[in-house]
Amino acid sequence: MELWRGSHDDSWETVQQQLAGNYLSDGLPLVPPTAERVSAMLTANSYKPEEEIAIVAPSFAMATAGDIAICAVMAGCKPEYFPVLVAAVDALADPQFNLLGVATTTGSATPVYIISGPIAAQIGLNGAANALGAGHRANATIGRAMTLILQNICGAKPGELDMATLGQPAKYACCFAENAENNPWPPLHVERGLAADASVVTVVGIAGTVEVNDSDSQTASDMAQTFAQSMLIAGVAGGSGLLGGGEPLCILPPEWVELFNREGLDKQKTKAAIWERACLPVDKLAPAMRTRRMAAGGDPSANIIRVADKSEDLMIVVAGGVGRKAAYAPTWGGTTKAVSREIRIRK
C-alpha cells in the first residue's frame, strides 16, 4: 500500500459532513452529487431530470430520473449503470413485490438485484467468483445506489420507516449477475418469460443468506438432500405457513449445476429434487410457533412444513466460481413476489 500522491482536497470532509447532516448517507463516504455529475449521468442516458419513473413505497413519492441520478452519482455509479437502476426502481414499485412491507418490516428483509442477459458483461457485472462479495464496481455501486434510493427517495430511513431490528449486510448492497458462461440451463429471465437476448433485472426480497457447503457428495440426490436440509430454518417460518416466504432463492455454483445436469436433471427437475426433500416436521417448532401457525390458517393435520408451496416456486440462479459453495436466500416471511423488468437503453 502507498499513500495517495494526488492533491489534497480540503473540501472533502466538509462535503461528507454536509451530506450526512442532511441524512443522505448510508454511512459510507459519498461522491458529491454536483450539478455537472448529475447532468452528465442523465445526458449520457437521454433522460431529463423531471421524467417520472415510478411511485415508490413507503413514502409513495414519485421517483424521477433526476432523483435516481443523484443517488447513482453519490454511490459512485458509471453512467452506463443508470438503465439498470431505472428498471430496478420500476420493479420495486410493482405491487407484487410489496416494497412497503419489505422496506418497513422489523425483519431483515432487503431487495437483492439479479442481472441477466447481455448487459451484465457489457458493464462488468460479476457473476463468477465472489459474486456476492466485494471487488467489482458495477455490483457494488448499483447495489449501493439502490440502497440510497430506498433511503432517500422511497423514504426507508433506518430507525424511521425502515424498522429492521438487526438488518443484514445486504442492506448496504446486494447486486450480482448470473454466470452466463457456465450455465447449461435457461437463464433466469428466459425462465421468467422474457426474450433470450433481453437484459433484465430481477428483484427478490430476501431475509438473509446461508452458505451451503457440500464437497463430498457425488450424486444429484445427495446434493439435493444437503441443500434441502440447509433450508429448514424454524426461525424464518412465516405466518403464511411457508418457511421462507413464497419463492426461496437457491444460488448454485457451476460445479453443483454440472453434477445435476450430468445426471439428467434440468432446472425444473433440480427444483423438484430439492423441494421434495425440504420439509420440516411440525414438532420441530416451538409450541408457541405451532399455535401461531394454526391461528394463521395452517392445516392442523399437516405434520410437515414445506419450504415453498410447490417446487416451481423455488428460484434457481447459477452464479459463483470454483468450488462447491452454494447459497440459500430465504425470501421474506411476509408477502413478496420476485419481479423482473427489462433493462432498456436509450440511444
Rosetta blueprint (number, residue, H / E / L):
1 M L
2 E L
3 L L
4 W L
5 R L
6 G L
7 S L
8 H L
9 D L
10 D L
11 S L
12 W H
13 E H
14 T H
15 V H
16 Q H
17 Q H
18 Q H
19 L H
20 A H
21 G H
22 N L
23 Y L
24 L L
25 S L
26 D L
27 G L
28 L L
29 P L
30 L L
31 V L
32 P L
33 P L
34 T L
35 A H
36 E H
37 R H
38 V H
39 S H
40 A H
41 M H
42 L H
43 T H
44 A H
45 N L
46 S L
47 Y L
48 K L
49 P L
50 E L
51 E L
52 E E
53 I E
54 A E
55 I E
56 V E
57 A L
58 P L
59 S L
60 F L
61 A E
62 M E
63 A E
64 T E
65 A H
66 G H
67 D H
68 I H
69 A H
70 I H
71 C H
72 A H
73 V H
74 M H
75 A H
76 G L
77 C L
78 K L
79 P H
80 E H
81 Y H
82 F H
83 P H
84 V H
85 L H
86 V H
87 A H
88 A H
89 V H
90 D H
91 A H
92 L H
93 A L
94 D L
95 P L
96 Q L
97 F L
98 N L
99 L H
100 L H
101 G H
102 V H
103 A H
104 T H
105 T L
106 T L
107 G L
108 S L
109 A L
110 T E
111 P E
112 V E
113 Y E
114 I E
115 I E
116 S E
117 G L
118 P L
119 I H
120 A H
121 A H
122 Q H
123 I L
124 G L
125 L L
126 N L
127 G L
128 A L
129 A L
130 N L
131 A L
132 L L
133 G L
134 A L
135 G L
136 H L
137 R H
138 A H
139 N H
140 A H
141 T H
142 I H
143 G H
144 R H
145 A H
146 M H
147 T H
148 L H
149 I H
150 L H
151 Q H
152 N H
153 I L
154 C L
155 G L
156 A L
157 K L
158 P E
159 G L
160 E L
161 L L
162 D E
163 M L
164 A L
165 T L
166 L L
167 G L
168 Q L
169 P H
170 A H
171 K H
172 Y L
173 A L
174 C L
175 C E
176 F E
177 A E
178 E L
179 N L
180 A H
181 E H
182 N H
183 N L
184 P L
185 W L
186 P L
187 P L
188 L H
189 H H
190 V H
191 E H
192 R L
193 G L
194 L L
195 A L
196 A L
197 D L
198 A L
199 S L
200 V E
201 V E
202 T E
203 V E
204 V E
205 G E
206 I E
207 A L
208 G L
209 T L
210 V E
211 E E
212 V E
213 N E
214 D L
215 S L
216 D L
217 S L
218 Q L
219 T L
220 A H
221 S H
222 D H
223 M H
224 A H
225 Q H
226 T H
227 F H
228 A H
229 Q H
230 S H
231 M L
232 L L
233 I L
234 A H
235 G H
236 V H
237 A L
238 G L
239 G L
240 S L
241 G L
242 L L
243 L L
244 G L
245 G L
246 G L
247 E L
248 P L
249 L E
250 C E
251 I E
252 L E
253 P L
254 P H
255 E H
256 W H
257 V H
258 E H
259 L H
260 F H
261 N H
262 R H
263 E L
264 G L
265 L L
266 D L
267 K H
268 Q H
269 K H
270 T H
271 K H
272 A H
273 A H
274 I H
275 W H
276 E H
277 R H
278 A L
279 C E
280 L E
281 P E
282 V H
283 D H
284 K H
285 L L
286 A L
287 P H
288 A H
289 M H
290 R H
291 T H
292 R H
293 R H
294 M H
295 A H
296 A L
297 G L
298 G L
299 D L
300 P L
301 S L
302 A L
303 N L
304 I E
305 I E
306 R E
307 V L
308 A L
309 D L
310 K L
311 S H
312 E H
313 D H
314 L L
315 M E
316 I E
317 V E
318 V E
319 A L
320 G L
321 G L
322 V L
323 G L
324 R L
325 K E
326 A E
327 A E
328 Y E
329 A E
330 P L
331 T E
332 W L
333 G L
334 G L
335 T L
336 T L
337 K L
338 A L
339 V E
340 S E
341 R E
342 E E
343 I L
344 R L
345 I L
346 R L
347 K L
